Amino acid sequence: MGSKSELVHKLQQDILMWQGFKPASAACAERIGLGAIEDAFPGGVFPKRAIHEFITVFPEDAAASDGFIAGVLSNLMKDGAACMWISTARRLFPASLSAFNVEPERIIFMDVATEKDALWIMEEALRCEGLAAVVAEVDGLSLIESRRLQLAVEESGVTGFILRKDARRMASTIATARWQISPLPSVLENGMPGLGFPRWQVELLKVRNGIPGNWIMEWAGEGFLEVKRVLQQDGWREDEKRKIG
């Protein structure tokens, strides 16, 4: 029989595994290309068997969250799995997902009349092990509803993404992580005309058993880049980019 502290540590590790956090030995093999963001999670790996909550009060934040989630989906769906996207008022243009290496035909879009229907469909879809992820756009999410969704992902291992749109209905939930993605101006390379790659301010507001943080990320066609702002002696700021995916 081990000591009390050893038993407590073992129980903590078991709980983290049930919540979708992998031990350190499995972290390197299961990282999905988010760099330092993944280091904020226990074991240094993005939890797939979990509910991730995105705060999208403003339309521009919703669009930025759609893009960031699409970048994550490109990794979660790389083995050929499908994803379900549920909404009562969807604004996402399916063809735009191809810019993030996601094939639109592998997304099952469910447009329903009420949020009650959206949450019921999401719970049922999260129990389907054949899906890589389920995304739902809702105004709010109660503690009880989030608990039901978390129980569903713990059974199947499917990743759940909730986009919450109403700031007046920000009740506490048991989501593993709470994110806020804000758009940033794109930066052109070498004076080229047009628009640069999508760039975001990524805030991890809450993470269970992890460390919240703030990063600048860019999608560079094939994966995420982490952007660091460096202040030069002449007062100008330069961007240093590091490929992480």
Secondary structure, 3 states (H helix, E strand, C coil): CCCHHHHHHHHHHHHHHHCCCCCHHHHHHHCCCCCHHHHCCHHHCCCCCCEEEEECCCHHHHHHHHHHHHHHHHHHCCCCCEEEEEECCCCCCHHHHHHHCCCHHHEEEEECCCHHHHHHHHHHHHCCCCEEEEEEEECCCCHHHHHHHHHHHHHHCCEEEEEECCHHHCCCCCCCEEEEEEEECCCCCCCCCCCCCCEEEEEEEEECCCCCEEEEEEECCCCEEEEEEEECCCCCEEEEEEECC
